[in-house]
C-alpha cells in the first residue's frame, strides 16, 4: 500500500527510505565509474552514491531499486520534495504557455506580481529585485549591484564559503572544495579571511582604508 502523509500530495509506492541494495548498487556503480572518465572533476566530485531513476514527491528512487527520503535535491533548497505534483504540474502548465524564455529579454504577466510579493516579505530597505537563473548568477549580479552603487572594487570573502560555480564567485571562498584552488578572478579583487581566524568586525576594520565594497 502506498505510504500517505497529509503534508504531501503525492502517494509514494512503499516505505521511505527503503534500501534493498547497499549503495552504490551495481548499476549505479557502473555508471558513476564511467562518468568519472567523461566529466570534469567539478561535475563528479561529491556526487551521491547512486543514479536517479525518478523522483516522486519527496522521494527519490535509484536505478538499483532503492528508495530515499529526498532532503538534498537542488542543494537542499526544496525541503518538501523536488517532484511535488502540485508544483511540477503548474510548472509544466506555465512552460507550455510561455516556453523557455529569459526574463531579461521578454517580460511575462507573472513577473510583476512575483516582484511585488518578494519585496513585500523582505526588509523595507530592499526596494528592487532581479530575477536570476541560479545562485551563481544571483551572486554575480549582487556584486555588480554593489560595485555600481558604491563604486568600489574589492570583495570580502571568507575561506571555505560557497558562493557559486563561476570563476569570480568560486574565488570568493578560495576553498579547494569549491574553487579547486583557483586564483581570484582577474576582474574581482578578493580579500579572503580564514574562517574563524578573525571576526567579521575585525575583517571590516582591516580593510576600511582600502577600496572595499
C-alpha positions in Angstrom: 0.0 0.0 0.0 1.3 3.5 -0.8 2.6 5.5 2.0 0.5 8.5 2.8 1.3 11.8 4.5 -1.2 14.7 4.8 1.6 17.2 4.3 2.4 15.8 0.9 0.1 15.4 -2.1 1.9 12.5 -3.8 1.5 8.9 -2.8 4.8 7.0 -2.5 4.9 3.3 -3.6 6.1 1.7 -0.4 8.1 2.8 2.7 10.6 5.6 2.5 13.5 5.1 2.9 13.7 1.6 1.6 17.2 0.3 0.9 17.2 -3.0 -1.0 20.9 -2.9 -2.2 23.7 -1.1 -0.3 24.5 2.0 -2.4 26.1 2.3 -4.8 24.3 -0.7 -6.3 25.8 -2.5 -9.3 24.1 -0.4 -12.0 24.8 2.9 -10.2 28.4 1.9 -9.6 28.9 1.1 -13.3 27.5 4.5 -14.4 29.4 6.5 -11.8 32.6 4.9 -12.8 32.1 5.6 -16.5 31.1 9.2 -15.7 34.4 9.9 -14.0 36.2 9.3 -17.3 33.9 11.7 -19.2 33.1 14.7 -16.9 35.5 17.2 -15.5 36.2 16.7 -11.7 33.8 19.5 -10.6 30.9 17.6 -12.1 31.6 14.3 -10.4 33.1 15.5 -7.1 30.7 15.0 -4.2 28.0 13.2 -6.2 25.6 11.0 -4.3 26.4 7.2 -4.4 23.5 6.3 -6.7 22.0 7.2 -10.0 18.4 8.6 -10.0 15.7 6.7 -11.9 12.9 9.0 -10.9 11.6 11.4 -8.2 8.1 11.1 -6.6 7.0 13.9 -4.4 9.5 13.8 -1.5 11.2 10.5 -2.5 14.0 9.6 -4.9 14.3 6.1 -6.5 17.6 4.9 -7.9 18.2 2.6 -10.8 19.0 -0.3 -8.3 15.5 -0.2 -6.7 16.4 1.8 -3.6 14.0 4.5 -2.3 15.4 7.5 -0.4 13.8 10.4 1.5 14.7 13.4 -0.6 16.5 16.0 1.5 19.2 17.1 -0.9 17.7 17.9 -4.3 18.5 21.3 -5.6 21.3 21.6 -2.9 18.7 21.4 -0.2 16.5 24.3 -1.5 13.4 22.1 -1.9 13.0 20.5 1.6 9.4 19.4 0.9 10.4 17.4 -2.1 11.6 18.3 -5.6 8.8 16.4 -7.6 5.6 17.5 -5.8 2.8 17.2 -8.4 1.2 20.4 -7.1 4.3 22.3 -8.1 5.6 20.3 -11.2 2.2 20.4 -12.9 1.9 24.2 -12.5 5.5 24.5 -13.8 4.6 22.4 -16.9 1.5 24.4 -17.4 3.4 27.7 -17.4 6.2 26.2 -19.6 3.6 25.2 -22.2 2.2 28.8 -22.1 5.4 30.8 -22.3 8.0 28.3 -23.5 11.7 28.5 -22.4 12.4 32.2 -22.0 14.9 34.6 -20.4 13.1 37.2 -18.3 15.8 39.7 -19.3 14.6 39.6 -22.9 10.8 39.2 -22.7 8.6 40.0 -19.7 5.6 37.8 -18.8 2.5 38.7 -16.8 3.8 36.8 -13.8 7.0 38.8 -13.3 5.3 41.9 -11.7 3.3 40.0 -9.1 6.3 37.9 -8.2 8.4 41.0 -7.7 5.7 42.7 -5.6 5.3 39.6 -3.4 9.1 39.2 -2.9 9.5 42.8 -1.9 6.5 42.6 0.4 8.1 39.9 2.5 11.7 41.3 2.5 13.1 44.1 4.7 11.7 47.6 3.9 15.1 48.9 2.7 15.1 46.4 -0.2 13.1 48.1 -2.9 14.3 46.5 -6.1 14.9 42.9 -7.3 16.4 41.0 -10.2 15.4 37.5 -11.5 18.4 35.1 -11.8 18.6 31.7 -13.3 20.6 30.2 -10.4 22.5 31.1 -7.3 25.8 31.8 -9.0 24.2 34.3 -11.3 22.4 35.9 -8.3 25.8 36.4 -6.5 27.4 37.8 -9.7 24.5 40.2 -10.1 24.8 41.2 -6.4 28.5 42.0 -6.9 27.6 44.2 -9.9 24.9 45.9 -7.9 27.2 46.8 -5.1 30.0 48.0 -7.3 27.7 50.2 -9.3 26.2 51.6 -6.1 29.4 52.1 -4.1 31.9 52.5 -6.9 34.3 50.2 -5.0 36.0 47.0 -6.4 37.3 44.8 -3.6 35.0 41.9 -2.3 35.4 40.5 1.2 35.1 36.7 1.3 35.6 34.0 3.9 37.8 31.0 3.3 35.7 27.9 2.6 32.5 29.7 2.0 30.4 28.6 -1.0 29.3 31.5 -3.3 28.8 29.8 -6.7 30.4 28.0 -9.6 31.8 30.8 -11.8 35.4 31.9 -11.5 34.5 35.1 -9.7 32.1 33.5 -7.2 34.2 30.4 -6.5 37.3 32.6 -5.8 35.3 34.5 -3.1 35.7 31.5 -0.8 39.1 30.4 -2.2 38.4 26.8 -1.0 39.7 23.7 -2.8 36.3 22.2 -2.3 34.6 24.9 -4.3 37.2 26.6 -6.4 39.9 23.9 -6.8 42.5 26.4 -5.6 42.0 28.8 -8.5 43.3 32.3 -8.1 40.8 35.1 -7.6 39.3 36.3 -10.8 41.2 38.9 -12.7 38.1 41.1 -12.7 37.3 40.5 -9.0 39.9 41.6 -6.4 39.1 39.5 -3.3 40.1 39.8 0.3 39.9 36.2 1.8 39.9 35.7 5.6 40.4 32.4 7.3 37.1 31.3 8.7 37.2 31.7 12.5 40.6 33.5 12.4 39.1 36.9 12.6 35.6 38.0 13.4 33.6 40.0 10.9 34.1 43.4 12.6 37.9 42.9 12.6 37.8 41.9 8.9 36.0 45.1 8.1 38.4 47.2 10.1 41.4 45.5 8.4 40.3 46.8 5.0 38.5 50.0 5.8 41.3 52.1 4.3 41.3 50.1 1.1 38.9 50.1 -1.9 36.3 47.9 -0.3 32.6 47.4 -1.0 
